[in-house]
């Protein structure tokens, strides 16, 4: 699965590794080959998408700023 309108560099295929559900928003951890990507989405979206542990998903990243610090 690939979303064609989004730059391929901003797509990470993976599986849902964890869901921390809250009353309004939830954290969804996606295990990708590059590591874990965490998304904060509405709990309603989690339910509407039918997300469960092990679901195959594509994490789409939209960032206007990325900070880098030297270790």
PQR file with spaces between the fields and no chain letter, atoms N, CA, C, O and H, PARSE charges and radii, in Angstrom:
ATOM       1  N    UNK     1       0.848   -1.179    0.000 -0.4000 1.5000
ATOM       2  CA   UNK     1       0.000    0.000    0.000 -0.0000 2.0000
ATOM       3  C    UNK     1       0.884    1.228    0.000  0.5500 1.7000
ATOM       4  O    UNK     1       1.860    1.310    0.745 -0.5500 1.4000
ATOM       5  N    UNK     2       0.528    2.185   -0.847 -0.4000 1.5000
ATOM       6  CA   UNK     2       1.286    3.426   -0.926 -0.0000 2.0000
ATOM       7  C    UNK     2       0.329    4.548   -1.278  0.5500 1.7000
ATOM       8  O    UNK     2      -0.563    4.380   -2.110 -0.5500 1.4000
ATOM       9  H    UNK     2      -0.266    2.119   -1.452  0.4000 1.0000
ATOM      10  N    UNK     3       0.516    5.676   -0.652 -0.4000 1.5000
ATOM      11  CA   UNK     3      -0.301    6.850   -0.947 -0.0000 2.0000
ATOM      12  C    UNK     3       0.472    7.666   -1.969  0.5500 1.7000
ATOM      13  O    UNK     3       1.525    8.214   -1.643 -0.5500 1.4000
ATOM      14  H    UNK     3       1.241    5.813    0.023  0.4000 1.0000
ATOM      15  N    UNK     4      -0.022    7.759   -3.194 -0.4000 1.5000
ATOM      16  CA   UNK     4       0.722    8.363   -4.293 -0.0000 2.0000
ATOM      17  C    UNK     4       0.878    9.874   -4.173  0.5500 1.7000
ATOM      18  O    UNK     4       1.870   10.416   -4.660 -0.5500 1.4000
ATOM      19  H    UNK     4      -0.877    7.313   -3.458  0.4000 1.0000
ATOM      20  N    UNK     5      -0.062   10.573   -3.545 -0.4000 1.5000
ATOM      21  CA   UNK     5      -0.005   12.033   -3.480 -0.0000 2.0000
ATOM      22  C    UNK     5       0.987   12.530   -2.436  0.5500 1.7000
ATOM      23  O    UNK     5       1.250   13.730   -2.356 -0.5500 1.4000
ATOM      24  H    UNK     5      -0.868   10.132   -3.150  0.4000 1.0000
ATOM      25  N    UNK     6       1.540   11.623   -1.638 -0.4000 1.5000
ATOM      26  CA   UNK     6       2.475   11.993   -0.585 -0.0000 2.0000
ATOM      27  C    UNK     6       3.871   11.544   -1.000  0.5500 1.7000
ATOM      28  O    UNK     6       4.041   10.456   -1.550 -0.5500 1.4000
ATOM      29  H    UNK     6       1.326   10.648   -1.703  0.4000 1.0000
ATOM      30  N    UNK     7       4.856   12.373   -0.740 -0.4000 1.5000
ATOM      31  CA   UNK     7       6.239   12.029   -1.055 -0.0000 2.0000
ATOM      32  C    UNK     7       6.609   10.711   -0.376  0.5500 1.7000
ATOM      33  O    UNK     7       6.345   10.527    0.812 -0.5500 1.4000
ATOM      34  H    UNK     7       4.718   13.257   -0.293  0.4000 1.0000
ATOM      35  N    UNK     8       7.220    9.795   -1.130 -0.4000 1.5000
ATOM      36  CA   UNK     8       7.542    8.465   -0.608 -0.0000 2.0000
ATOM      37  C    UNK     8       8.454    8.530    0.613  0.5500 1.7000
ATOM      38  O    UNK     8       8.425    7.622    1.443 -0.5500 1.4000
ATOM      39  H    UNK     8       7.434    9.944   -2.095  0.4000 1.0000
ATOM      40  N    UNK     9       9.267    9.586    0.743 -0.4000 1.5000
ATOM      41  CA   UNK     9      10.156    9.707    1.900 -0.0000 2.0000
ATOM      42  C    UNK     9       9.375    9.943    3.189  0.5500 1.7000
ATOM      43  O    UNK     9       9.910    9.763    4.283 -0.5500 1.4000
ATOM      44  H    UNK     9       9.291   10.324    0.069  0.4000 1.0000
ATOM      45  N    UNK    10       8.130   10.339    3.065 -0.4000 1.5000
ATOM      46  CA   UNK    10       7.320   10.643    4.240 -0.0000 2.0000
ATOM      47  C    UNK    10       6.387    9.500    4.615  0.5500 1.7000
ATOM      48  O    UNK    10       5.473    9.693    5.417 -0.5500 1.4000
ATOM      49  H    UNK    10       7.695   10.485    2.176  0.4000 1.0000
ATOM      50  N    UNK    11       6.598    8.315    4.052 -0.4000 1.5000
ATOM      51  CA   UNK    11       5.761    7.154    4.329 -0.0000 2.0000
ATOM      52  C    UNK    11       6.590    6.050    4.975  0.5500 1.7000
ATOM      53  O    UNK    11       7.672    5.707    4.498 -0.5500 1.4000
ATOM      54  H    UNK    11       7.341    8.158    3.401  0.4000 1.0000
ATOM      55  N    UNK    12       6.070    5.507    6.054 -0.4000 1.5000
ATOM      56  CA   UNK    12       6.743    4.409    6.739 -0.0000 2.0000
ATOM      57  C    UNK    12       5.741    3.284    6.956  0.5500 1.7000
ATOM      58  O    UNK    12       4.814    3.417    7.754 -0.5500 1.4000
ATOM      59  H    UNK    12       5.191    5.786    6.441  0.4000 1.0000
ATOM      60  N    UNK    13       5.928    2.180    6.247 -0.4000 1.5000
ATOM      61  CA   UNK    13       5.057    1.023    6.448 -0.0000 2.0000
ATOM      62  C    UNK    13       5.425    0.333    7.743  0.5500 1.7000
ATOM      63  O    UNK    13       6.597    0.274    8.117 -0.5500 1.4000
ATOM      64  H    UNK    13       6.681    2.072    5.599  0.4000 1.0000
ATOM      65  N    UNK    14       4.428   -0.184    8.419 -0.4000 1.5000
ATOM      66  CA   UNK    14       4.706   -0.892    9.653 -0.0000 2.0000
ATOM      67  C    UNK    14       3.476   -1.545   10.230  0.5500 1.7000
ATOM      68  O    UNK    14       2.432   -1.643    9.586 -0.5500 1.4000
ATOM      69  H    UNK    14       3.477   -0.135    8.115  0.4000 1.0000
ATOM      70  N    UNK    15       3.628   -1.990   11.467 -0.4000 1.5000
ATOM      71  CA   UNK    15       2.530   -2.620   12.206 -0.0000 2.0000
ATOM      72  C    UNK    15       2.326   -1.871   13.511  0.5500 1.7000
ATOM      73  O    UNK    15       3.280   -1.397   14.129 -0.5500 1.4000
ATOM      74  H    UNK    15       4.477   -1.911   11.990  0.4000 1.0000
ATOM      75  N    UNK    16       1.075   -1.772   13.918 -0.4000 1.5000
ATOM      76  CA   UNK    16       0.764   -1.133   15.194 -0.0000 2.0000
ATOM      77  C    UNK    16       1.355   -1.986   16.302  0.5500 1.7000
ATOM      78  O    UNK    16       1.030   -3.166   16.430 -0.5500 1.4000
ATOM      79  H    UNK    16       0.300   -2.157   13.416  0.4000 1.0000
ATOM      80  N    UNK    17       2.228   -1.383   17.104 -0.4000 1.5000
ATOM      81  CA   UNK    17       2.893   -2.097   18.197 -0.0000 2.0000
ATOM      82  C    UNK    17       2.203   -1.851   19.533  0.5500 1.7000
ATOM      83  O    UNK    17       2.194   -2.725   20.400 -0.5500 1.4000
ATOM      84  H    UNK    17       2.492   -0.424   17.000  0.4000 1.0000
ATOM      85  N    UNK    18       1.624   -0.659   19.702 -0.4000 1.5000
ATOM      86  CA   UNK    18       0.959   -0.323   20.966 -0.0000 2.0000
ATOM      87  C    UNK    18      -0.040    0.797   20.729  0.5500 1.7000
ATOM      88  O    UNK    18       0.143    1.641   19.852 -0.5500 1.4000
ATOM      89  H    UNK    18       1.631    0.051   18.997  0.4000 1.0000
ATOM      90  N    UNK    19      -1.097    0.787   21.528 -0.4000 1.5000
ATOM      91  CA   UNK    19      -2.083    1.866   21.513 -0.0000 2.0000
ATOM      92  C    UNK    19      -2.355    2.247   22.958  0.5500 1.7000
ATOM      93  O    UNK    19      -2.769    1.415   23.766 -0.5500 1.4000
ATOM      94  H    UNK    19      -1.245    0.101   22.241  0.4000 1.0000
ATOM      95  N    UNK    20      -2.118    3.516   23.276 -0.4000 1.5000
ATOM      96  CA   UNK    20      -2.453    4.034   24.601 -0.0000 2.0000
ATOM      97  C    UNK    20      -3.651    4.942   24.396  0.5500 1.7000
ATOM      98  O    UNK    20      -3.520    6.076   23.936 -0.5500 1.4000
ATOM      99  H    UNK    20      -1.782    4.192   22.620  0.4000 1.0000
ATOM     100  N    UNK    21      -4.822    4.423   24.746 -0.4000 1.5000
ATOM     101  CA   UNK    21      -6.075    5.099   24.451 -0.0000 2.0000
ATOM     102  C    UNK    21      -6.470    6.049   25.565  0.5500 1.7000
ATOM     103  O    UNK    21      -6.477    5.679   26.739 -0.5500 1.4000
ATOM     104  H    UNK    21      -4.928    3.501   25.120  0.4000 1.0000
ATOM     105  N    UNK    22      -6.798    7.273   25.189 -0.4000 1.5000
ATOM     106  CA   UNK    22      -7.288    8.266   26.124 -0.0000 2.0000
ATOM     107  C    UNK    22      -8.719    8.629   25.778  0.5500 1.7000
ATOM     108  O    UNK    22      -9.248    8.154   24.773 -0.5500 1.4000
ATOM     109  H    UNK    22      -6.792    7.573   24.235  0.4000 1.0000
ATOM     110  N    UNK    23      -9.360    9.465   26.593 -0.4000 1.5000
ATOM     111  CA   UNK    23     -10.748    9.822   26.327 -0.0000 2.0000
ATOM     112  C    UNK    23     -10.918   10.640   25.039  0.5500 1.7000
ATOM     113  O    UNK    23     -11.961   10.551   24.392 -0.5500 1.4000
ATOM     114  H    UNK    23      -8.930    9.851   27.409  0.4000 1.0000
ATOM     115  N    UNK    24      -9.922   11.422   24.664 -0.4000 1.5000
ATOM     116  CA   UNK    24     -10.029   12.272   23.476 -0.0000 2.0000
ATOM     117  C    UNK    24      -8.966   11.926   22.435  0.5500 1.7000
ATOM     118  O    UNK    24      -9.275   11.784   21.252 -0.5500 1.4000
ATOM     119  H    UNK    24      -9.075   11.495   25.189  0.4000 1.0000
ATOM     120  N    UNK    25      -7.714   11.791   22.876 -0.4000 1.5000
ATOM     121  CA   UNK    25      -6.625   11.440   21.952 -0.0000 2.0000
ATOM     122  C    UNK    25      -5.944   10.161   22.411  0.5500 1.7000
ATOM     123  O    UNK    25      -5.994    9.794   23.585 -0.5500 1.4000
ATOM     124  H    UNK    25      -7.463   11.907   23.837  0.4000 1.0000
ATOM     125  N    UNK    26      -5.310    9.496   21.463 -0.4000 1.5000
ATOM     126  CA   UNK    26      -4.603    8.248   21.749 -0.0000 2.0000
ATOM     127  C    UNK    26      -3.219    8.297   21.121  0.5500 1.7000
ATOM     128  O    UNK    26      -3.014    8.965   20.108 -0.5500 1.4000
ATOM     129  H    UNK    26      -5.270    9.795   20.510  0.4000 1.0000
ATOM     130  N    UNK    27      -2.268    7.587   21.725 -0.4000 1.5000
ATOM     131  CA   UNK    27      -0.936    7.420   21.151 -0.0000 2.0000
ATOM     132  C    UNK    27      -0.901    6.074   20.453  0.5500 1.7000
ATOM     133  O    UNK    27      -1.301    5.057   21.018 -0.5500 1.4000
ATOM     134  H    UNK    27      -2.434    7.045   22.548  0.4000 1.0000
ATOM     135  N    UNK    28      -0.417    6.078   19.214 -0.4000 1.5000
ATOM     136  CA   UNK    28      -0.303    4.847   18.438 -0.0000 2.0000
ATOM     137  C    UNK    28       1.168    4.674   18.073  0.5500 1.7000
ATOM     138  O    UNK    28       1.733    5.508   17.364 -0.5500 1.4000
ATOM     139  H    UNK    28      -0.092    6.905   18.754  0.4000 1.0000
ATOM     140  N    UNK    29       1.791    3.600   18.551 -0.4000 1.5000
ATOM     141  CA   UNK    29       3.173    3.277   18.208 -0.0000 2.0000
ATOM     142  C    UNK    29       3.162    2.337   17.011  0.5500 1.7000
ATOM     143  O    UNK    29       2.499    1.300   17.020 -0.5500 1.4000
ATOM     144  H    UNK    29       1.333    2.923   19.126  0.4000 1.0000
ATOM     145  N    UNK    30       3.917    2.723   15.971 -0.4000 1.5000
ATOM     146  CA   UNK    30       4.021    1.920   14.767 -0.0000 2.0000
ATOM     147  C    UNK    30       5.456    1.421   14.647  0.5500 1.7000
ATOM     148  O    UNK    30       6.395    2.216   14.592 -0.5500 1.4000
ATOM     149  H    UNK    30       4.456    3.565   15.963  0.4000 1.0000
ATOM     150  N    UNK    31       5.620    0.101   14.608 -0.4000 1.5000
ATOM     151  CA   UNK    31       6.946   -0.493   14.425 -0.0000 2.0000
ATOM     152  C    UNK    31       7.250   -0.515   12.938  0.5500 1.7000
ATOM     153  O    UNK    31       6.541   -1.163   12.167 -0.5500 1.4000
ATOM     154  H    UNK    31       4.857   -0.545   14.653  0.4000 1.0000
ATOM     155  N    UNK    32       8.312    0.197   12.526 -0.4000 1.5000
ATOM     156  CA   UNK    32       8.732    0.252   11.128 -0.0000 2.0000
ATOM     157  C    UNK    32      10.147   -0.310   11.031  0.5500 1.7000
ATOM     158  O    UNK    32      10.805   -0.482   12.057 -0.5500 1.4000
ATOM     159  H    UNK    32       8.887    0.722   13.153  0.4000 1.0000
ATOM     160  N    UNK    33      10.627   -0.598    9.832 -0.4000 1.5000
ATOM     161  CA   UNK    33      12.013   -1.044    9.689 -0.0000 2.0000
ATOM     162  C    UNK    33      13.014   -0.011   10.217  0.5500 1.7000
ATOM     163  O    UNK    33      14.123   -0.370   10.612 -0.5500 1.4000
ATOM     164  H    UNK    33      10.092   -0.458    8.998  0.4000 1.0000
ATOM     165  N    UNK    34      12.628    1.262   10.225 -0.4000 1.5000
ATOM     166  CA   UNK    34      13.515    2.328   10.702 -0.0000 2.0000
ATOM     167  C    UNK    34      13.405    2.546   12.211  0.5500 1.7000
ATOM     168  O    UNK    34      14.188    3.308   12.779 -0.5500 1.4000
ATOM     169  H    UNK    34      11.727    1.554    9.904  0.4000 1.0000
ATOM     170  N    UNK    35      12.463    1.900   12.857 -0.4000 1.5000
ATOM     171  CA   UNK    35      12.246    2.085   14.287 -0.0000 2.0000
ATOM     172  C    UNK    35      10.783    2.383   14.568  0.5500 1.7000
ATOM     173  O    UNK    35       9.925    2.222   13.701 -0.5500 1.4000
ATOM     174  H    UNK    35      11.827    1.281   12.396  0.4000 1.0000
ATOM     175  N    UNK    36      10.513    2.816   15.781 -0.4000 1.5000
ATOM     176  CA   UNK    36       9.136    3.097   16.183 -0.0000 2.0000
ATOM     177  C    UNK    36       8.787    4.543   15.856  0.5500 1.7000
ATOM     178  O    UNK    36       9.540    5.466   16.168 -0.5500 1.4000
ATOM     179  H    UNK    36      11.210    2.947   16.485  0.4000 1.0000
ATOM     180  N    UNK    37       7.630    4.722   15.223 -0.4000 1.5000
ATOM     181  CA   UNK    37       7.064    6.040   14.960 -0.0000 2.0000
ATOM     182  C    UNK    37       5.824    6.146   15.832  0.5500 1.7000
ATOM     183  O    UNK    37       4.968    5.262   15.803 -0.5500 1.4000
ATOM     184  H    UNK    37       7.018    3.973   14.971  0.4000 1.0000
ATOM     185  N    UNK    38       5.719    7.219   16.610 -0.4000 1.5000
ATOM     186  CA   UNK    38       4.564    7.410   17.481 -0.0000 2.0000
ATOM     187  C    UNK    38       3.698    8.534   16.935  0.5500 1.7000
ATOM     188  O    UNK    38       4.189    9.613   16.604 -0.5500 1.4000
ATOM     189  H    UNK    38       6.415    7.937   16.634  0.4000 1.0000
ATOM     190  N    UNK    39       2.413    8.264   16.848 -0.4000 1.5000
ATOM     191  CA   UNK    39       1.451    9.246   16.366 -0.0000 2.0000
ATOM     192  C    UNK    39       0.428    9.517   17.457  0.5500 1.7000
ATOM     193  O    UNK    39       0.005    8.604   18.167 -0.5500 1.4000
ATOM     194  H    UNK    39       2.015    7.387   17.117  0.4000 1.0000
ATOM     195  N    UNK    40       0.039   10.766   17.583 -0.4000 1.5000
ATOM     196  CA   UNK    40      -1.050   11.129   18.489 -0.0000 2.0000
ATOM     197  C    UNK    40      -2.238   11.506   17.601  0.5500 1.7000
ATOM     198  O    UNK    40      -2.203   12.505   16.883 -0.5500 1.4000
ATOM     199  H    UNK    40       0.383   11.507   17.007  0.4000 1.0000
ATOM     200  N    UNK    41      -3.284   10.687   17.666 -0.4000 1.5000
ATOM     201  CA   UNK    41      -4.478   10.915   16.862 -0.0000 2.0000
ATOM     202  C    UNK    41      -5.702   10.846   17.765  0.5500 1.7000
ATOM     203  O    UNK    41      -5.611   10.413   18.914 -0.5500 1.4000
ATOM     204  H    UNK    41      -3.313    9.875   18.249  0.4000 1.0000
ATOM     205  N    UNK    42      -6.838   11.272   17.245 -0.4000 1.5000
ATOM     206  CA   UNK    42      -8.040   11.211   18.065 -0.0000 2.0000
ATOM     207  C    UNK    42      -8.419    9.758   18.334  0.5500 1.7000
ATOM     208  O    UNK    42      -8.184    8.874   17.510 -0.5500 1.4000
ATOM     209  H    UNK    42      -6.911   11.624   16.311  0.4000 1.0000
ATOM     210  N    UNK    43      -8.999    9.537   19.480 -0.4000 1.5000
ATOM     211  CA   UNK    43      -9.464    8.197   19.838 -0.0000 2.0000
ATOM     212  C    UNK    43     -10.560    7.764   18.873  0.5500 1.7000
ATOM     213  O    UNK    43     -10.682    6.581   18.552 -0.5500 1.4000
ATOM     214  H    UNK    43      -9.191   10.255   20.149  0.4000 1.0000
ATOM     215  N    UNK    44     -11.346    8.715   18.416 -0.4000 1.5000
ATOM     216  CA   UNK    44     -12.382    8.407   17.423 -0.0000 2.0000
ATOM     217  C    UNK    44     -11.749    7.858   16.142  0.5500 1.7000
ATOM     218  O    UNK    44     -12.282    6.924   15.542 -0.5500 1.4000
ATOM     219  H    UNK    44     -11.247    9.675   18.676  0.4000 1.0000
ATOM     220  N    UNK    45     -10.616    8.429   15.719 -0.4000 1.5000
ATOM     221  CA   UNK    45      -9.935    7.942   14.515 -0.0000 2.0000
ATOM     222  C    UNK    45      -9.403    6.530   14.712  0.5500 1.7000
ATOM     223  O    UNK    45      -9.443    5.716   13.790 -0.5500 1.4000
ATOM     224  H    UNK    45     -10.183    9.188   16.206  0.4000 1.0000
ATOM     225  N    UNK    46      -8.902    6.234   15.921 -0.4000 1.5000
ATOM     226  CA   UNK    46      -8.438    4.875   16.219 -0.0000 2.0000
ATOM     227  C    UNK    46      -9.587    3.897   15.999  0.5500 1.7000
ATOM     228  O    UNK    46      -9.405    2.844   15.388 -0.5500 1.4000
ATOM     229  H    UNK    46      -8.870    6.896   16.670  0.4000 1.0000
ATOM     230  N    UNK    47     -10.762    4.244   16.495 -0.4000 1.5000
ATOM     231  CA   UNK    47     -11.922    3.369   16.372 -0.0000 2.0000
ATOM     232  C    UNK    47     -12.420    3.311   14.925  0.5500 1.7000
ATOM     233  O    UNK    47     -12.722    2.230   14.420 -0.5500 1.4000
ATOM     234  H    UNK    47     -10.910    5.100   16.992  0.4000 1.0000
ATOM     235  N    UNK    48     -12.509    4.476   14.250 -0.4000 1.5000
ATOM     236  CA   UNK    48     -12.986    4.520   12.867 -0.0000 2.0000
ATOM     237  C    UNK    48     -12.082    3.726   11.927  0.5500 1.7000
ATOM     238  O    UNK    48     -12.566    3.084   10.995 -0.5500 1.4000
ATOM     239  H    UNK    48     -12.265    5.355   14.661  0.4000 1.0000
ATOM     240  N    UNK    49     -10.766    3.767   12.168 -0.4000 1.5000
ATOM     241  CA   UNK    49      -9.818    3.025   11.338 -0.0000 2.0000
ATOM     242  C    UNK    49      -9.734    1.548   11.721  0.5500 1.7000
ATOM     243  O    UNK    49      -9.153    0.741   10.995 -0.5500 1.4000
ATOM     244  H    UNK    49     -10.372    4.289   12.925  0.4000 1.0000
ATOM     245  N    UNK    50     -10.318    1.204   12.867 -0.4000 1.5000
ATOM     246  CA   UNK    50     -10.273   -0.188   13.336 -0.0000 2.0000
ATOM     247  C    UNK    50      -8.870   -0.617   13.718  0.5500 1.7000
ATOM     248  O    UNK    50      -8.505   -1.777   13.525 -0.5500 1.4000
ATOM     249  H    UNK    50     -10.790    1.860   13.457  0.4000 1.0000
ATOM     250  N    UNK    51      -8.074    0.301   14.261 -0.4000 1.5000
ATOM     251  CA   UNK    51      -6.694   -0.007   14.619 -0.0000 2.0000
ATOM     252  C    UNK    51      -6.639   -0.926   15.826  0.5500 1.7000
ATOM     253  O    UNK    51      -7.307   -0.701   16.835 -0.5500 1.4000
ATOM     254  H    UNK    51      -8.370    1.243   14.418  0.4000 1.0000
ATOM     255  N    UNK    52      -5.830   -1.963   15.700 -0.4000 1.5000
ATOM     256  CA   UNK    52      -5.571   -2.889   16.801 -0.0000 2.0000
ATOM     257  C    UNK    52      -4.092   -3.242   16.747  0.5500 1.7000
ATOM     258  O    UNK    52      -3.423   -2.981   15.747 -0.5500 1.4000
ATOM     259  H    UNK    52      -5.287   -2.146   14.880  0.4000 1.0000
ATOM     260  N    UNK    53      -3.590   -3.824   17.805 -0.4000 1.5000
ATOM     261  CA   UNK    53      -2.204   -4.279   17.820 -0.0000 2.0000
ATOM     262  C    UNK    53      -2.022   -5.260   16.658  0.5500 1.7000
ATOM     263  O    UNK    53      -2.803   -6.198   16.495 -0.5500 1.4000
ATOM     264  H    UNK    53      -4.133   -4.035   18.617  0.4000 1.0000
ATOM     265  N    UNK    54      -0.986   -5.030   15.857 -0.4000 1.5000
ATOM     266  CA   UNK    54      -0.701   -5.902   14.726 -0.0000 2.0000
ATOM     267  C    UNK    54      -1.287   -5.437   13.403  0.5500 1.7000
ATOM     268  O    UNK    54      -0.987   -6.020   12.362 -0.5500 1.4000
ATOM     269  H    UNK    54      -0.351   -4.268   15.989  0.4000 1.0000
ATOM     270  N    UNK    55      -2.126   -4.386   13.421 -0.4000 1.5000
ATOM     271  CA   UNK    55      -2.680   -3.861   12.173 -0.0000 2.0000
ATOM     272  C    UNK    55      -1.565   -3.358   11.263  0.5500 1.7000
ATOM     273  O    UNK    55      -0.643   -2.684   11.723 -0.5500 1.4000
ATOM     274  H    UNK    55      -2.370   -3.912   14.267  0.4000 1.0000
ATOM     275  N    UNK    56      -1.645   -3.687    9.969 -0.4000 1.5000
ATOM     276  CA   UNK    56      -0.719   -3.144    8.981 -0.0000 2.0000
ATOM     277  C    UNK    56      -1.142   -1.717    8.659  0.5500 1.7000
ATOM     278  O    UNK    56      -2.301   -1.465    8.329 -0.5500 1.4000
ATOM     279  H    UNK    56      -2.394   -4.235    9.595  0.4000 1.0000
ATOM     280  N    UNK    57      -0.201   -0.789    8.757 -0.4000 1.5000
ATOM     281  CA   UNK    57      -0.513    0.625    8.539 -0.0000 2.0000
ATOM     282  C    UNK    57       0.619    1.304    7.773  0.5500 1.7000
ATOM     283  O    UNK    57       1.701    0.745    7.595 -0.5500 1.4000
ATOM     284  H    UNK    57       0.741   -0.994    9.025  0.4000 1.0000
ATOM     285  N    UNK    58       0.339    2.510    7.332 -0.4000 1.5000
ATOM     286  CA   UNK    58       1.354    3.390    6.766 -0.0000 2.0000
ATOM     287  C    UNK    58       1.360    4.646    7.619  0.5500 1.7000
ATOM     288  O    UNK    58       0.335    5.315    7.753 -0.5500 1.4000
ATOM     289  H    UNK    58      -0.540    2.964    7.477  0.4000 1.0000
ATOM     290  N    UNK    59       2.506    4.967    8.195 -0.4000 1.5000
ATOM     291  CA   UNK    59       2.645    6.206    8.964 -0.0000 2.0000
ATOM     292  C    UNK    59       3.039    7.302    7.976  0.5500 1.7000
ATOM     293  O    UNK    59       4.061    7.195    7.298 -0.5500 1.4000
ATOM     294  H    UNK    59       3.339    4.424    8.086  0.4000 1.0000
ATOM     295  N    UNK    60       2.233    8.342    7.898 -0.4000 1.5000
ATOM     296  CA   UNK    60       2.494    9.470    7.011 -0.0000 2.0000
ATOM     297  C    UNK    60       3.002   10.619    7.858  0.5500 1.7000
ATOM     298  O    UNK    60       2.331   11.042    8.798 -0.5500 1.4000
ATOM     299  H    UNK    60       1.403    8.429    8.449  0.4000 1.0000
ATOM     300  N    UNK    61       4.173   11.124    7.536 -0.4000 1.5000
ATOM     301  CA   UNK    61       4.816   12.157    8.351 -0.0000 2.0000
ATOM     302  C    UNK    61       4.742   13.490    7.627  0.5500 1.7000
ATOM     303  O    UNK    61       5.145   13.609    6.470 -0.5500 1.4000
ATOM     304  H    UNK    61       4.719   10.779    6.772  0.4000 1.0000
ATOM     305  N    UNK    62       4.220   14.490    8.325 -0.4000 1.5000
ATOM     306  CA   UNK    62       4.182   15.851    7.807 -0.0000 2.0000
ATOM     307  C    UNK    62       4.851   16.725    8.853  0.5500 1.7000
ATOM     308  O    UNK    62       4.318   16.916    9.946 -0.5500 1.4000
ATOM     309  H    UNK    62       3.892   14.393    9.264  0.4000 1.0000
ATOM     310  N    UNK    63       6.006   17.250    8.522 -0.4000 1.5000
ATOM     311  CA   UNK    63       6.742   18.051    9.495 -0.0000 2.0000
ATOM     312  C    UNK    63       7.123   19.390    8.876  0.5500 1.7000
ATOM     313  O    UNK    63       7.589   19.458    7.738 -0.5500 1.4000
ATOM     314  H    UNK    63       6.439   17.095    7.634  0.4000 1.0000
ATOM     315  N    UNK    64       6.918   20.433    9.633 -0.4000 1.5000
ATOM     316  CA   UNK    64       7.344   21.752    9.162 -0.0000 2.0000
ATOM     317  C    UNK    64       8.685   22.132    9.774  0.5500 1.7000
ATOM     318  O    UNK    64       9.334   23.078    9.328 -0.5500 1.4000
ATOM     319  H    UNK    64       6.540   20.378   10.557  0.4000 1.0000
ATOM     320  N    UNK    65       9.101   21.383   10.809 -0.4000 1.5000
ATOM     321  CA   UNK    65      10.373   21.659   11.455 -0.0000 2.0000
ATOM     322  C    UNK    65      10.920   20.391   12.078  0.5500 1.7000
ATOM     323  O    UNK    65      10.188   19.627   12.707 -0.5500 1.4000
ATOM     324  H    UNK    65       8.574   20.614   11.172  0.4000 1.0000
ATOM     325  N    UNK    66      12.198   20.178   11.901 -0.4000 1.5000
ATOM     326  CA   UNK    66      12.882   19.057   12.540 -0.0000 2.0000
ATOM     327  C    UNK    66      14.123   19.629   13.213  0.5500 1.7000
ATOM     328  O    UNK    66      14.930   20.292   12.562 -0.5500 1.4000
ATOM     329  H    UNK    66      12.793   20.799   11.391  0.4000 1.0000
ATOM     330  N    UNK    67      14.283   19.380   14.503 -0.4000 1.5000
ATOM     331  CA   UNK    67      15.442   19.854   15.238 -0.0000 2.0000
ATOM     332  C    UNK    67      16.446   18.723   15.383  0.5500 1.7000
ATOM     333  O    UNK    67      16.071   17.564   15.558 -0.5500 1.4000
ATOM     334  H    UNK    67      13.628   18.841   15.032  0.4000 1.0000
ATOM     335  N    UNK    68      17.720   19.068   15.309 -0.4000 1.5000
ATOM     336  CA   UNK    68      18.792   18.083   15.465 -0.0000 2.0000
ATOM     337  C    UNK    68      19.773   18.612   16.514  0.5500 1.7000
ATOM     338  O    UNK    68      20.163   19.779   16.483 -0.5500 1.4000
ATOM     339  H    UNK    68      18.024   20.010   15.167  0.4000 1.0000
ATOM     340  N    UNK    69      20.164   17.733   17.442 -0.4000 1.5000
ATOM     341  CA   UNK    69      21.142   18.096   18.464 -0.0000 2.0000
ATOM     342  C    UNK    69      22.309   17.130   18.382  0.5500 1.7000
ATOM     343  O    UNK    69      22.111   15.936   18.157 -0.5500 1.4000
ATOM     344  H    UNK    69      19.848   16.784   17.467  0.4000 1.0000
ATOM     345  N    UNK    70      23.508   17.624   18.558 -0.4000 1.5000
ATOM     346  CA   UNK    70      24.689   16.781   18.536 -0.0000 2.0000
ATOM     347  C    UNK    70      24.819   16.048   19.861  0.5500 1.7000
ATOM     348  O    UNK    70      24.662   16.648   20.924 -0.5500 1.4000
ATOM     349  H    UNK    70      23.669   18.594   18.740  0.4000 1.0000
ATOM     350  N    UNK    71      25.105   14.756   19.802 -0.4000 1.5000
ATOM     351  CA   UNK    71      25.267   13.953   21.014 -0.0000 2.0000
ATOM     352  C    UNK    71      26.683   14.021   21.524  0.5500 1.7000
ATOM     353  O    UNK    71      27.004   13.404   22.540 -0.5500 1.4000
ATOM     354  H    UNK    71      25.233   14.268   18.939  0.4000 1.0000
